[in-house]
Each structure stands twice: as C-alpha cells, then as structure tokens.
Amino acid sequence: MLVTTPEGLILDCNQATLGLFGYTRDELLGMHRSDLVARTDARLAQAVERRDRVGTVRTPLRLRQKSGSEFNGEVASVVGRSTDGAPQVWVVVRDLSDRTRADQADKDLRESNQLLRALSDAAFEAVIMHRDGVIHMANRAAEVYSAVPPGQLVGRQLADFIAPQSKDMALAKVAAGDDQPYDAFALRSDGTTYPVEVQSRTIPVELDGGAVRVVAMRDVTVRRQLEDQLRQAQKLDAIGRLAGGIAHDFNNLLSVVLNATELATLGLAEDHPIRSELDDVIWAAERAADLTRQLLAFGRKTVLRPRIIDAGEVLENMRSMLRRLLTEDIELILALPGDPARLRADPAQLEQVVLNLVVNARDAMPNGGQLRLEVEPLALDEAFARTHVGVKPGDYVKVAITDSGIGMEPETVARIFEPFYTTKGPGHGTGLGLATVFGIVNQSGGTIWVQSEPDVGTTFTIYLPASDEAESGPEAPATAPTIDAKDHRVLVVEDEPRVQRVVVELLRRAGYRVDAATGPVEALALVREQPGVFDLLLTDVIMPDMSGKQLAEQVVAADPTVRVIYMSGHSEEIIATRGVLDPGVHFLPKPIVAAALLELLAEVLAGPGPGDAE
C-alpha cells in the first residue's frame, strides 16, 4: 500500500510495496506515484490521478519495477484525510501477474485442445485414445467408421468395436503393448464389419494414474477390393494364356482329324456303310472346334474385325431375336439412348457377348421375371478408375444387362468368368459362355463387372471405350468369286507334317497346283529358285526360325505379285493391338475347314493383287 498526496507524491508505504517494486524505503519516499507506471500507461495514470481527487477508483495498469521490468497490476485508490486533517490518497497495489499467467495458460490450453481436435478430425484414420480399454477421446473419423453419433464414443469400451474374429488377437496386442501394425476387422454399431489396418502406441501421458494408449485405424475396404480385383485379373489372365496355348495345339490336331476325314469321304458313295461313321467324326470335330474357338476368345486371341458402330442400334436390331430367346413370362426392356453411342468394336462379337449374357439371364429366371438391357454413353472419372482395376478415365459406352433372377453368392461371382466353371447341372452348358464374354470384352479394350445378390438378381456392366468417329457403313455382302484353280500355283508352308499333308491334298483335289515347305527357310529357297511362279502363299504363323509374317514380308519383297493367307490356331503374331486384324490381311483360323479354305483362296486370288492399283 502507498500513501500519497493528492498530487501524487509518495508519503509512506508498507514492506510489501517495497518488495513488489524493488526499491528501498528511502528511495521510494518522495517519488511520484506515476514513476511506478509503465510509459505505455502514463496517460491512463494521469487520468486516474484526476479521478482520485473525487473518490474511490479501481484501475488496471501496467506497472514498472526499479529494474525496469514491467508487470500487470491493479490500483485501487481511496481519497481521505490524515489524522491532522491533511488530504491524502491511500493506494492499494495488487500484482496480477499470476492471474494473468494462469488466464493465458488456460487460453493456450484451450487453443491447443482446439488445434489438436481439428488436426485429429482432419485425419483420414480413426484415432482413439484409451486407458485400460476405456475410450477417453475419439476423432470424427472414428465416429464415422463406427457409425456412432458425435461424442458418443467416449466412455465406451474399445472391445465393443472390434469384430469377433479379431477380438482375441487385438486385445492381446493391446495388453502386451505391441506397437507393430496389424490387420484386423472392426465392428460398426449396426453389426457390420470392415477390414482395418491398426497401429497402437503408448504415449508419455498419465490419466487418472494410468498410461494412455493411442490406437490409429485405417479403413482398407477399398484397398482390399482393389487387391481382390487385381488377383482375379491376374488369375484369369494366367488361365487365358493356358487356354490359348492348349487351343492352339488342339487346333492342329483337329485340322488333321477334320480334313483327313473330309478327304476320306470324298471318294465314298452316299450309301457307303462307313459314310455315317465318318460324318459323326466330322460333326464331333466341328463341335470340338467350337470349344477351342471359345477358349481362344477367353484367352483374348480371337481375330476381331472392328468398325465404328452404334451400340444402341446393335441392340435394337437384336430385339426380335432376343425376344425369341426368352420365355413368355420374362419381360424384356431395352433402355437405349436417343443419341448414338458410338464405339469401335466387332459387331458380330458384341452380338455374341449380348447373346451369351441374355441366355445366362434367362436361365437364372426359371419362373419368369424382368430382363433389362441398357446402353448409355458416359464419362468415367479418376475416382471411378481408382476403385476399378484396369479402367482408365475417359469416355465410355456402358452396356448393362440386369435380370431379376436367383442371383449369386459372392463365392460364385468370384469364379464366374473362369472357363468350364458353371453352376448349371450336367449337360446344361459348357461353362465357356461367360469366359467367352470376358475374353471378347477385354480384347475389345473394355472391362466387365458383376453385381449380384441372392434372390434379387444380377447385373453385368460392360464399359467399352467410346469413339467420336463416324459410323462405318455395313459390310457389302460377299459374292462367290469364280476362278480356274488349275491356273494358280500355291505354296503351302506348315511345320506340322500331318496338317501340311491334308491341306496340300485338299488343294490338289480342288485343282490347284501345290508346292509344300516345312519351314520358312525351305519356302524362301523355293521362291528364289522359281521367281514369278507362285500366285499365293498359304503359311502357318508360328514356326521355327521366323514367323509367318516375317516370311510373308520376304516373299512379297522378292515377288510383289504374291498374295498371302495366314493360317493359325494362335493368331497373336499377325494381328495388331488386342487381336485386331490389320487391314488387307487374310486370315484362316485353325482347325481348317475345307469349304472355308477353298472359299477364301478363291476370294483372294480373284481380288486385286498386292501390286494392283485400286
């Protein structure tokens, strides 16, 4: 406390005042009380002095010690008189530094808590702070993950949000203080589970005398889905490669069986006793050839002949045929766009995809239902691509086929595109229909996705890259060319002796003059020894030393008038990206059918040669 004159001169003080300001009694007495006020508050001090003369005043001021240090204080002044009647002012000074520091500490703590909460709520991971399994803090992501309203996780048991299959392991890791990350399943308040990646750490803070642990969880549902998609794609790719290789080798065998049998029937009368047995062999070989073609389609080794088409128009043209495929108790709905949905694809293969899926949908609705076919141009963005393996952002045409049938379990959906996998009984399908669909869609640059629920139905959704090119005109119907076979000489190059023999024999019986070579080296020697003799090169594709395509390039370089036909059960060497047939390339798939071989030879020989002007 200070005693001053009304003008502010210090007359007396107590010991506490001396300690607060750091002066001795002799130093302080005679000073003006404004000397104890910081310069920043000097004007305020003058105003206080004027008010002191009229009564009691309580004012916060910034005060200054002898050392020059400043502190926050409060000055309460009371005007009165001394014992001898002289006017005096009693000034009580209170140090507010401790309270100010406490207030600032409270403010800092509140701001820190707000910042911590904002940071934790901004995190994608669920962050939970617990002591002995009781939740003391949880961020917004934890509430969203757990499907719990805001603020209602605190006080709950951490174990309540661990799925049963992971509870023992997770609680054991918590009890052991294990800081290593691990995978588990978490539990939502609605009882559903989801996969998470978990990491738990002890932090150097005690709460109610116990250690606090922080658990961070990341929902990895999307990552798991992508991993499953990738594994499935890799599995189907491996199966496709195997299927394509088997089909290639099997086609060579079928070529021998089919053509040798056809040759054997040529000299037989219609009523010959062995004729019917040979016809059965031909029929069986043709069915086997159909199976290998489906295997090649699954392995993405079918030769495509794409052009610009309108997917909506393709489905509209199929309407009557689809209606005939379905039973009367199945309602057919076609949802087609008003504008063209253009894409580049082989129209015959697109029709095959739709037919296979429609037949599959029909069989899934034995008691009738609804079948909806939808075509829609749309753009797929980065967000969609991130959750769908193999999809790139861009413009697409969606073709969706939805049935209201029996649906499928997830285990069935996971295997639905595998060749020879079928849910139908014996004798009801080969299990190659959907495998063929998968192969054609992928070879066309698209992707296919399945959504199915038991007793609800199934949707197959296909995304094919859209095109902004104008539609191609329909292919002109082929007219059967007329040529004189004996006027043409053919060079057959085939490294499989039995296949070579039957092909050569077929051509000779048709009247062609034929030379044969077992490989590219022998074929080139024949061409160079007899320049200008050969009209057509009929060559296998995959052979030792060089491919059929490389051989054809050298033969045409030596004699530009030679026409070329490739034959193979494995077309990848002569086709462009994704199995698209190069313009001007003539291709005959194995197993070779005599009628198809002779028809293609006549067509190529009757058409313009490589050096002819069009």
C-alpha positions as CSV (number, residue, x, y, z in Angstrom):
1,M,0.0,0.0,0.0
2,L,1.1,3.6,-0.7
3,V,0.1,6.8,0.9
4,T,0.3,9.8,-1.4
5,T,-0.6,13.5,-1.6
6,P,-3.5,14.4,-3.9
7,E,-0.8,15.5,-6.3
8,G,0.8,12.0,-6.3
9,L,3.9,12.4,-4.1
10,I,4.6,9.2,-2.1
11,L,4.4,9.9,1.6
12,D,4.6,6.3,3.0
13,C,4.4,2.7,2.0
14,N,4.4,-0.8,3.5
15,Q,7.1,-3.5,3.2
16,A,5.1,-5.5,0.6
17,T,5.2,-2.5,-1.7
18,L,9.0,-2.2,-1.3
19,G,9.3,-5.9,-2.2
20,L,6.9,-5.6,-5.2
21,F,8.7,-2.7,-6.8
22,G,12.3,-3.4,-5.7
23,Y,13.0,0.0,-4.0
24,T,14.3,0.8,-0.5
25,R,12.1,2.9,1.7
26,D,14.3,5.9,1.3
27,E,14.3,5.6,-2.5
28,L,10.5,5.3,-2.8
29,L,9.5,8.1,-0.4
30,G,9.4,11.4,-2.2
31,M,8.9,9.8,-5.7
32,H,5.8,10.5,-7.7
33,R,3.5,7.6,-8.0
34,S,3.5,8.0,-11.8
35,D,7.2,6.9,-11.6
36,L,5.8,3.4,-10.8
37,V,3.6,3.2,-14.0
38,A,4.9,1.9,-17.3
39,R,5.3,4.5,-20.0
40,T,2.7,2.8,-22.1
41,D,0.1,3.6,-19.4
42,A,1.3,7.1,-18.5
43,R,-1.7,8.9,-19.9
44,L,-4.0,6.5,-18.2
45,A,-2.2,7.2,-14.9
46,Q,-2.7,10.9,-15.3
47,A,-6.4,10.3,-15.8
48,V,-6.5,8.2,-12.7
49,E,-4.9,11.0,-10.7
50,R,-7.6,13.4,-11.8
51,R,-10.3,10.9,-10.8
52,D,-8.5,10.2,-7.5
53,R,-9.5,13.7,-6.3
54,V,-13.2,12.8,-6.4
55,G,-13.3,9.4,-4.7
56,T,-12.5,5.7,-4.9
57,V,-11.0,4.4,-8.2
58,R,-10.0,0.9,-9.2
59,T,-7.9,0.7,-12.4
60,P,-5.8,-1.9,-14.1
61,L,-2.3,-0.6,-15.0
62,R,0.9,-1.7,-16.4
63,L,3.4,-1.1,-13.6
64,R,7.2,-0.7,-13.6
65,Q,9.8,-2.0,-11.1
66,K,13.1,-0.4,-10.2
67,S,14.9,-2.9,-12.5
68,G,12.8,-1.7,-15.5
69,S,10.7,-4.9,-15.6
70,E,7.0,-4.4,-16.1
71,F,4.1,-6.4,-14.8
72,N,0.3,-6.2,-14.8
73,G,-1.3,-4.7,-11.7
74,E,-4.4,-3.2,-10.4
75,V,-4.5,0.1,-8.5
76,A,-7.4,0.9,-6.1
77,S,-7.4,4.5,-4.7
78,V,-9.3,5.9,-1.8
79,V,-9.3,9.7,-1.1
80,G,-9.3,10.7,2.6
81,R,-7.5,12.8,5.3
82,S,-4.7,12.2,7.7
83,T,-5.1,12.4,11.5
84,D,-4.2,16.1,11.3
85,G,-6.8,16.7,8.7
86,A,-4.5,17.0,5.6
87,P,-5.9,15.4,2.4
88,Q,-4.3,12.1,1.4
89,V,-4.8,9.3,-1.1
90,W,-4.4,5.7,0.0
91,V,-3.4,3.5,-2.9
92,V,-3.6,-0.3,-2.8
93,V,-1.5,-2.1,-5.5
94,R,-2.2,-5.7,-6.4
95,D,0.1,-7.9,-8.6
96,L,-2.0,-9.5,-11.3
97,S,0.9,-11.4,-13.0
98,D,0.0,-14.8,-11.5
99,R,-3.6,-14.5,-12.5
100,T,-2.6,-13.2,-16.0
101,R,-0.3,-16.2,-16.4
102,A,-3.0,-18.6,-15.3
103,D,-5.5,-17.0,-17.7
104,Q,-3.0,-17.1,-20.5
105,A,-2.2,-20.7,-19.7
106,D,-5.9,-21.5,-19.8
107,K,-6.3,-19.8,-23.1
108,D,-3.2,-21.6,-24.5
109,L,-4.6,-24.9,-23.3
110,R,-8.0,-24.2,-24.9
111,E,-6.3,-23.3,-28.2
112,S,-4.1,-26.3,-28.1
113,N,-7.0,-28.6,-27.4
114,Q,-9.0,-27.0,-30.3
115,L,-6.0,-27.4,-32.6
116,L,-5.4,-31.0,-31.5
117,R,-9.1,-31.7,-32.1
118,A,-9.1,-30.0,-35.5
119,L,-6.0,-31.9,-36.5
120,S,-7.3,-35.3,-35.4
121,D,-10.7,-34.7,-37.0
122,A,-8.9,-33.8,-40.3
123,A,-7.2,-37.2,-40.3
124,F,-8.5,-39.9,-42.6
125,E,-7.6,-42.5,-40.0
126,A,-9.7,-43.2,-36.9
127,V,-7.8,-42.1,-33.8
128,I,-8.9,-43.3,-30.4
129,M,-7.2,-42.6,-27.1
130,H,-8.0,-45.1,-24.3
131,R,-6.8,-46.2,-20.9
132,D,-7.3,-49.8,-20.0
133,G,-9.7,-50.2,-22.9
134,V,-12.0,-47.3,-21.9
135,I,-12.2,-44.7,-24.7
136,H,-11.3,-41.2,-23.5
137,M,-11.0,-39.4,-26.8
138,A,-12.1,-40.3,-30.4
139,N,-11.8,-38.2,-33.6
140,R,-14.5,-37.7,-36.2
141,A,-13.2,-40.5,-38.4
142,A,-13.6,-43.0,-35.6
143,E,-17.2,-41.9,-35.1
144,V,-17.9,-42.2,-38.9
145,Y,-16.1,-45.6,-39.1
146,S,-18.1,-46.9,-36.1
147,A,-21.4,-45.4,-37.2
148,V,-21.7,-43.7,-33.8
149,P,-23.2,-40.2,-33.3
150,P,-20.7,-37.4,-32.4
151,G,-19.5,-37.5,-28.8
152,Q,-20.9,-40.9,-28.0
153,L,-17.7,-43.0,-28.3
154,V,-16.2,-41.5,-25.1
155,G,-16.7,-43.8,-22.1
156,R,-17.4,-46.9,-24.3
157,Q,-15.2,-50.0,-24.2
158,L,-12.8,-50.3,-27.1
159,A,-13.6,-54.0,-27.3
160,D,-17.2,-53.1,-28.3
161,F,-15.8,-52.0,-31.7
162,I,-13.6,-55.0,-32.6
163,A,-15.2,-57.7,-34.8
164,P,-15.5,-61.1,-33.1
165,Q,-13.0,-62.8,-35.4
166,S,-10.3,-60.2,-34.4
167,K,-11.1,-59.5,-30.8
168,D,-8.8,-62.0,-29.1
169,M,-5.8,-61.1,-31.2
170,A,-6.4,-57.3,-30.9
171,L,-7.0,-57.3,-27.1
172,A,-3.9,-59.5,-26.7
173,K,-1.8,-56.9,-28.6
174,V,-3.3,-54.1,-26.5
175,A,-2.5,-55.9,-23.3
176,A,1.1,-56.6,-24.4
177,G,1.7,-53.1,-25.5
178,D,2.5,-54.3,-29.0
179,D,3.3,-51.3,-31.3
180,Q,3.6,-53.2,-34.6
181,P,0.9,-52.6,-37.2
182,Y,-1.5,-55.4,-37.9
183,D,-4.6,-56.2,-39.9
184,A,-8.0,-56.8,-38.2
185,F,-11.7,-56.4,-38.7
186,A,-13.6,-53.6,-36.9
187,L,-17.2,-53.6,-35.9
188,R,-19.8,-50.9,-36.6
189,S,-22.6,-50.1,-34.3
190,D,-25.0,-51.7,-36.8
191,G,-23.2,-55.0,-36.5
192,T,-21.4,-54.9,-39.9
193,T,-17.7,-55.5,-40.1
194,Y,-15.0,-53.9,-42.2
195,P,-11.2,-54.5,-42.7
196,V,-8.8,-52.1,-41.0
197,E,-5.0,-51.6,-40.6
198,V,-4.3,-50.9,-36.9
199,Q,-1.4,-49.4,-35.0
200,S,-1.3,-48.8,-31.3
201,R,1.2,-46.8,-29.3
202,T,1.7,-45.8,-25.6
203,I,2.1,-42.0,-25.2
204,P,4.0,-40.4,-22.3
205,V,0.9,-39.1,-20.5
206,E,-0.9,-40.5,-17.5
207,L,-4.6,-40.3,-17.0
208,D,-6.0,-41.0,-13.5
209,G,-2.7,-42.6,-12.7
210,G,-2.6,-45.0,-15.7
211,A,-0.8,-45.0,-19.0
212,V,-2.7,-43.8,-22.1
213,R,-2.6,-45.6,-25.4
214,V,-3.5,-44.2,-28.8
215,V,-4.9,-46.5,-31.5
216,A,-4.9,-45.5,-35.1
217,M,-7.1,-47.4,-37.6
218,R,-7.4,-47.1,-41.3
219,D,-10.3,-48.5,-43.3
220,V,-8.8,-50.6,-46.0
221,T,-12.0,-51.8,-47.6
222,V,-11.3,-50.1,-51.0
223,R,-7.6,-51.4,-50.9
224,R,-8.8,-54.9,-50.3
225,Q,-11.3,-54.7,-53.1
226,L,-8.6,-53.5,-55.5
227,E,-6.3,-56.3,-54.4
228,D,-9.0,-58.8,-54.9
229,Q,-9.7,-57.3,-58.4
230,L,-6.1,-57.5,-59.3
231,R,-5.7,-61.1,-58.1
232,Q,-8.8,-62.1,-60.1
233,A,-7.5,-60.3,-63.2
234,Q,-4.1,-62.0,-62.9
235,K,-5.7,-65.4,-62.3
236,L,-8.0,-65.0,-65.4
237,D,-5.0,-63.8,-67.4
238,A,-3.0,-66.8,-66.5
239,I,-5.9,-69.2,-67.2
240,G,-6.4,-67.3,-70.5
241,R,-2.8,-67.8,-71.6
242,L,-3.0,-71.5,-70.7
243,A,-6.3,-71.9,-72.5
244,G,-5.0,-70.1,-75.6
245,G,-1.9,-72.3,-75.7
246,I,-3.9,-75.5,-75.4
247,A,-6.4,-74.3,-78.1
248,H,-3.5,-73.7,-80.5
249,D,-2.1,-77.2,-80.1
250,F,-5.5,-78.8,-80.2
251,N,-6.5,-76.9,-83.3
252,N,-3.6,-78.5,-85.2
253,L,-4.8,-81.9,-84.1
254,L,-8.4,-81.0,-85.1
255,S,-7.2,-79.8,-88.5
256,V,-5.8,-83.3,-89.2
257,V,-8.9,-85.1,-87.9
258,L,-11.4,-82.9,-89.7
259,N,-9.6,-82.6,-93.1
260,A,-8.4,-86.2,-93.2
261,T,-12.0,-87.3,-92.5
262,E,-13.4,-85.0,-95.2
263,L,-10.8,-86.3,-97.7
264,A,-11.8,-89.9,-96.8
265,T,-15.5,-89.1,-97.6
266,L,-14.8,-87.6,-101.0
267,G,-14.5,-90.9,-102.7
268,L,-17.4,-92.6,-100.9
269,A,-20.9,-93.1,-102.1
270,E,-23.7,-91.5,-100.1
271,D,-24.9,-95.0,-99.1
272,H,-21.5,-96.4,-98.2
273,P,-21.7,-98.2,-94.8
274,I,-18.7,-96.2,-93.4
275,R,-20.1,-92.8,-94.5
276,S,-22.3,-92.2,-91.5
277,E,-19.4,-93.0,-89.1
278,L,-17.2,-90.6,-90.9
279,D,-19.9,-87.9,-90.8
280,D,-20.1,-88.4,-87.0
281,V,-16.3,-87.9,-86.8
282,I,-16.7,-84.6,-88.7
283,W,-19.6,-83.5,-86.5
284,A,-17.6,-84.2,-83.4
285,A,-14.5,-82.4,-84.7
286,E,-16.6,-79.3,-85.6
287,R,-18.1,-79.3,-82.1
288,A,-14.6,-79.6,-80.6
289,A,-13.5,-76.7,-82.9
290,D,-16.3,-74.6,-81.4
291,L,-15.0,-75.2,-77.9
292,T,-11.4,-74.2,-78.9
293,R,-12.8,-71.0,-80.5
294,Q,-14.4,-70.2,-77.2
295,L,-11.1,-70.9,-75.4
296,L,-9.3,-68.6,-77.8
297,A,-11.9,-65.9,-77.1
298,F,-11.4,-66.2,-73.4
299,G,-7.6,-66.1,-73.9
300,R,-8.2,-62.9,-76.0
301,K,-6.7,-64.4,-79.1
302,T,-9.8,-64.2,-81.3
303,V,-9.2,-62.2,-84.5
304,L,-11.5,-59.2,-84.4
305,R,-12.8,-57.2,-87.4
306,P,-13.8,-53.9,-85.7
307,R,-15.5,-50.9,-87.1
308,I,-17.4,-47.9,-85.8
309,I,-20.8,-48.9,-84.6
310,D,-23.7,-47.6,-82.6
311,A,-24.2,-49.9,-79.6
312,G,-27.8,-48.8,-79.2
313,E,-28.5,-49.7,-82.8
314,V,-26.9,-53.1,-82.4
315,L,-29.2,-54.0,-79.5
316,E,-32.2,-52.6,-81.3
317,N,-31.5,-54.8,-84.3
318,M,-31.3,-57.8,-81.9
319,R,-34.7,-57.0,-80.2
320,S,-36.7,-59.6,-82.1
321,M,-34.1,-62.3,-81.8
322,L,-33.7,-61.7,-78.1
323,R,-37.5,-61.9,-77.7
324,R,-37.5,-65.3,-79.3
325,L,-34.7,-66.5,-76.9
326,L,-36.8,-65.6,-73.8
327,T,-39.8,-67.4,-72.4
328,E,-43.2,-65.6,-72.4
329,D,-43.0,-64.9,-68.7
330,I,-39.9,-62.8,-69.0
331,E,-40.4,-59.1,-69.7
332,L,-37.8,-57.6,-72.0
333,I,-36.9,-53.9,-71.5
334,L,-34.4,-52.1,-73.8
335,A,-33.3,-48.7,-72.4
336,L,-31.5,-47.1,-75.4
337,P,-30.2,-43.6,-75.7
338,G,-31.6,-41.1,-78.1
339,D,-28.2,-40.1,-79.4
340,P,-25.7,-42.6,-81.0
341,A,-23.5,-44.5,-78.6
342,R,-20.5,-45.0,-80.9
343,L,-17.6,-47.3,-80.2
344,R,-15.1,-49.2,-82.2
345,A,-15.8,-52.9,-82.0
346,D,-16.5,-56.1,-84.0
347,P,-20.4,-56.0,-84.2
348,A,-20.6,-59.8,-84.5
349,Q,-18.5,-60.2,-81.3
350,L,-20.6,-57.6,-79.5
351,E,-23.8,-59.5,-80.5
352,Q,-22.1,-62.7,-79.2
353,V,-21.5,-61.0,-75.8
354,V,-25.1,-59.8,-75.5
355,L,-26.5,-63.2,-76.6
356,N,-24.4,-65.1,-74.0
357,L,-25.4,-62.7,-71.2
358,V,-29.1,-62.8,-72.2
359,V,-29.1,-66.7,-72.3
360,N,-27.4,-66.7,-68.9
361,A,-30.0,-64.3,-67.5
362,R,-32.8,-66.3,-69.0
363,D,-31.6,-69.5,-67.2
364,A,-31.4,-67.5,-64.0
365,M,-35.2,-66.8,-64.2
366,P,-36.9,-70.2,-64.4
367,N,-40.1,-68.7,-63.0
368,G,-40.0,-65.6,-65.2
369,G,-39.0,-62.1,-64.3
370,Q,-37.6,-59.0,-65.9
371,L,-34.6,-58.5,-68.2
372,R,-33.3,-55.0,-68.7
373,L,-30.7,-54.1,-71.4
374,E,-29.3,-50.6,-71.1
375,V,-26.9,-48.6,-73.3
376,E,-25.5,-45.3,-72.0
377,P,-22.7,-43.1,-73.1
378,L,-20.9,-41.8,-70.0
379,A,-17.6,-40.5,-68.7
380,L,-15.6,-42.4,-66.1
381,D,-13.5,-40.2,-63.8
382,E,-10.4,-40.7,-61.7
383,A,-12.4,-41.6,-58.6
384,F,-14.0,-44.5,-60.5
385,A,-10.7,-45.6,-62.0
386,R,-9.1,-45.7,-58.6
387,T,-11.6,-48.3,-57.4
388,H,-11.8,-50.4,-60.7
389,V,-8.6,-52.2,-61.8
390,G,-7.9,-51.8,-65.5
391,V,-10.2,-48.8,-66.0
392,K,-8.7,-45.5,-67.2
393,P,-10.6,-42.2,-67.0
394,G,-12.3,-41.2,-70.2
395,D,-15.4,-41.5,-72.4
396,Y,-17.1,-44.9,-72.5
397,V,-20.3,-46.7,-73.7
398,K,-21.9,-48.7,-70.9
399,V,-23.8,-51.8,-71.8
400,A,-25.6,-53.2,-68.8
401,I,-27.7,-56.4,-68.6
402,T,-29.8,-56.8,-65.4
403,D,-32.1,-59.8,-64.5
404,S,-34.4,-60.3,-61.6
405,G,-33.3,-63.9,-61.2
406,I,-31.9,-66.1,-58.5
407,G,-28.7,-64.2,-58.1
408,M,-25.3,-65.5,-57.0
409,E,-23.3,-65.8,-53.8
410,P,-20.0,-63.9,-53.6
411,E,-18.1,-67.1,-54.0
412,T,-19.8,-67.8,-57.3
413,V,-19.3,-64.2,-58.5
414,A,-15.5,-64.6,-57.8
415,R,-15.3,-67.5,-60.3
416,I,-18.0,-66.7,-62.8
417,F,-15.6,-65.9,-65.7
418,E,-13.4,-69.0,-65.3
419,P,-13.6,-71.4,-68.2
420,F,-15.6,-74.6,-67.6
421,Y,-16.9,-73.2,-64.3
422,T,-20.7,-73.5,-64.3
423,T,-23.5,-73.6,-61.7
424,K,-25.7,-75.5,-64.1
425,G,-26.2,-79.2,-63.9
426,P,-24.5,-81.8,-66.1
427,G,-25.5,-81.5,-69.7
428,H,-26.6,-77.9,-69.3
429,G,-23.8,-75.7,-70.6
430,T,-20.0,-76.0,-71.0
431,G,-19.0,-73.2,-68.7
432,L,-17.5,-71.3,-71.5
433,G,-20.2,-68.7,-72.3
434,L,-19.2,-66.1,-69.7
435,A,-15.5,-66.9,-70.2
436,T,-16.0,-66.0,-73.9
437,V,-17.8,-62.8,-72.9
438,F,-14.8,-61.9,-70.6
439,G,-12.3,-62.5,-73.3
440,I,-14.1,-60.6,-76.1
441,V,-14.8,-57.6,-73.8
442,N,-11.1,-57.4,-72.7
443,Q,-9.8,-57.9,-76.2
444,S,-12.0,-55.0,-77.3
445,G,-10.4,-52.7,-74.8
446,G,-13.2,-52.8,-72.3
447,T,-13.9,-54.2,-68.8
448,I,-16.8,-56.1,-67.3
449,W,-18.1,-56.0,-63.8
450,V,-20.7,-58.1,-61.9
451,Q,-23.1,-57.2,-59.1
452,S,-25.3,-60.0,-57.8
453,E,-27.4,-60.7,-54.7
454,P,-29.1,-64.0,-54.0
455,D,-32.9,-63.9,-54.7
456,V,-32.6,-60.4,-56.0
457,G,-30.8,-60.6,-59.4
458,T,-27.6,-59.9,-61.3
459,T,-26.2,-57.1,-63.3
460,F,-23.4,-57.4,-65.8
461,T,-22.0,-54.0,-66.6
462,I,-19.6,-53.6,-69.6
463,Y,-17.6,-50.4,-70.2
464,L,-16.2,-50.1,-73.8
465,P,-14.2,-47.1,-74.9
466,A,-16.3,-44.6,-76.8
467,S,-15.4,-43.2,-80.3
468,D,-16.1,-39.9,-81.8
469,E,-15.6,-41.2,-85.4
470,A,-18.5,-41.5,-87.8
471,E,-20.1,-44.9,-88.1
472,S,-18.7,-47.3,-90.6
473,G,-21.1,-48.5,-93.3
474,P,-22.3,-52.1,-93.3
475,E,-20.0,-54.5,-95.0
476,A,-21.0,-55.4,-98.5
477,P,-22.3,-58.9,-98.9
478,A,-19.6,-61.2,-100.4
479,T,-20.2,-62.6,-103.8
480,A,-18.7,-66.0,-104.6
481,P,-15.8,-65.5,-106.9
482,T,-15.2,-67.7,-110.0
483,I,-11.6,-68.8,-110.7
484,D,-10.0,-71.6,-112.5
485,A,-8.0,-73.4,-109.8
486,K,-5.6,-75.1,-112.3
487,D,-4.3,-71.7,-113.4
488,H,-3.0,-70.9,-109.9
489,R,0.0,-72.2,-108.0
490,V,0.0,-72.2,-104.2
491,L,3.0,-72.5,-101.8
492,V,1.9,-74.1,-98.5
493,V,4.2,-73.6,-95.5
494,E,3.4,-75.7,-92.5
495,D,5.8,-77.2,-90.0
496,E,3.3,-79.8,-88.7
497,P,3.7,-82.7,-91.3
498,R,0.2,-84.1,-90.9
499,V,-1.5,-80.7,-91.1
500,Q,0.6,-79.9,-94.2
501,R,-0.4,-83.2,-95.9
502,V,-4.1,-82.8,-95.5
503,V,-4.0,-79.1,-96.6
504,V,-1.9,-79.9,-99.7
505,E,-4.2,-82.8,-100.6
506,L,-7.4,-80.7,-100.2
507,L,-5.9,-78.0,-102.6
508,R,-4.7,-80.6,-105.1
509,R,-8.1,-82.3,-105.2
510,A,-9.7,-78.8,-105.8
511,G,-7.4,-78.5,-108.9
512,Y,-4.7,-76.2,-107.6
513,R,-1.0,-76.7,-108.4
514,V,0.6,-77.0,-105.0
515,D,4.2,-76.9,-103.6
516,A,4.9,-77.5,-99.9
517,A,7.6,-76.4,-97.5
518,T,8.1,-77.5,-93.9
519,G,9.5,-74.1,-92.8
520,P,10.4,-70.6,-93.8
521,V,14.0,-71.4,-95.0
522,E,12.8,-74.0,-97.4
523,A,9.9,-71.8,-98.6
524,L,12.3,-68.8,-99.3
525,A,14.6,-71.1,-101.3
526,L,11.7,-72.3,-103.5
527,V,10.6,-68.7,-104.1
528,R,14.1,-67.6,-105.1
529,E,14.7,-70.7,-107.3
530,Q,11.4,-70.1,-109.1
531,P,10.7,-66.4,-109.2
532,G,7.3,-65.4,-110.5
533,V,5.9,-68.9,-110.3
534,F,3.7,-68.7,-107.1
535,D,0.4,-66.9,-107.1
536,L,-0.3,-67.4,-103.4
537,L,1.5,-68.1,-100.1
538,L,-0.5,-70.1,-97.6
539,T,1.6,-70.1,-94.4
540,D,1.3,-71.0,-90.8
541,V,2.1,-68.2,-88.3
542,I,4.2,-69.7,-85.5
543,M,7.2,-71.7,-86.9
544,P,10.9,-72.2,-86.1
545,D,13.4,-69.7,-87.4
546,M,11.0,-67.0,-88.3
547,S,7.3,-66.2,-88.0
548,G,4.8,-66.5,-90.9
549,K,4.5,-62.7,-91.0
550,Q,8.3,-62.3,-91.4
551,L,8.3,-65.0,-94.1
552,A,5.5,-63.3,-96.0
553,E,7.3,-59.9,-95.9
554,Q,10.4,-61.5,-97.5
555,V,8.4,-63.4,-100.1
556,V,6.5,-60.3,-101.2
557,A,9.7,-58.4,-101.3
558,A,11.1,-61.0,-103.7
559,D,7.9,-61.2,-105.7
560,P,5.3,-58.3,-105.1
561,T,2.6,-60.2,-107.0
562,V,2.3,-63.0,-104.5
563,R,-0.9,-62.9,-102.4
564,V,-0.7,-64.1,-98.7
565,I,-3.1,-66.0,-96.5
566,Y,-2.2,-66.8,-92.9
567,M,-3.5,-69.9,-91.1
568,S,-3.1,-70.5,-87.4
569,G,-4.8,-71.6,-84.2
570,H,-2.9,-68.9,-82.4
571,S,-3.2,-65.6,-84.1
572,E,-1.2,-63.2,-82.0
573,E,1.8,-63.0,-84.4
574,I,-0.2,-61.5,-87.3
575,I,-2.6,-59.3,-85.5
576,A,-2.3,-55.8,-84.2
577,T,-3.1,-54.5,-80.7
578,R,-5.6,-56.6,-78.8
579,G,-6.1,-59.0,-81.7
580,V,-7.5,-56.6,-84.3
581,L,-6.9,-57.8,-87.8
582,D,-4.6,-55.5,-89.8
583,P,-6.2,-54.0,-92.9
584,G,-5.6,-56.1,-96.0
585,V,-4.6,-59.2,-94.1
586,H,-6.3,-62.5,-94.9
587,F,-6.5,-65.0,-92.0
588,L,-7.8,-68.6,-91.8
589,P,-8.3,-69.9,-88.3
590,K,-7.5,-73.5,-87.4
591,P,-8.9,-76.1,-87.4
592,I,-9.1,-75.6,-91.1
593,V,-12.4,-76.4,-92.7
594,A,-12.1,-77.4,-96.4
595,A,-15.0,-75.2,-97.6
596,A,-13.7,-72.1,-95.8
597,L,-10.2,-72.7,-97.1
598,L,-11.3,-73.1,-100.7
599,E,-13.7,-70.1,-100.5
600,L,-11.0,-67.8,-99.1
601,L,-8.4,-68.9,-101.7
602,A,-10.9,-68.1,-104.5
603,E,-11.7,-64.7,-102.9
604,V,-8.1,-63.7,-102.5
605,L,-7.0,-64.9,-105.9
606,A,-9.9,-63.2,-107.7
607,G,-9.3,-59.9,-105.8
608,P,-6.7,-57.3,-106.5
609,G,-3.1,-58.3,-106.0
610,P,-0.6,-56.6,-103.7
611,G,0.8,-54.5,-106.6
612,D,-2.5,-53.7,-108.3
613,A,-3.8,-50.2,-108.2
614,E,-7.2,-49.9,-106.6
